[in-house]
Structures are given as C-alpha cells and as structure tokens.
Amino acid sequence: MEKIFINGSQIRYIKKHAFYNLPNLREVYLYDNRIQNISGEAFMNLPKLNKVYLKGNDINLLEMGAF
C-alpha cells in the first residue's frame, strides 16, 4: 500500500505505531478530521513516507518522535 486516505472521519488521536508494518507507504491523507493529538512514533519506521496531509484538523499536541 502506497497511499492511505482517511478524510472527514472524525478521528481525534493518532496513536503510536498507527501505520505499523507498511514499509511502502508514501502518502497519508488525514485532512478534515478532528485530530488533536499525534503520539510519539505514530509515523515511525516508514522509510518511504514523504507526505502527510493534516489540513483541517485541530492539532494541539504533536509528541516528540512522531515522525
């Protein structure tokens, strides 16, 4: 899987290892949700990841090591 689209889904939190075991993931689209917190290591071990779209969220906590 190279792209994930989760838009307008009312997500509030991205937890640790949310995208675990997706080594070919390049793009994540998470716009227009209600994301407030992104946990440390949420996007870790994704060697090909180069774009994360977070427009339209209310992020107030981006933990160290999230990327």
Secondary structure by P-SEA (a helix, b strand, c coil): ccccccccccccccccccccccccccbbbbccccccccccccccccccccccccccccccccccccc
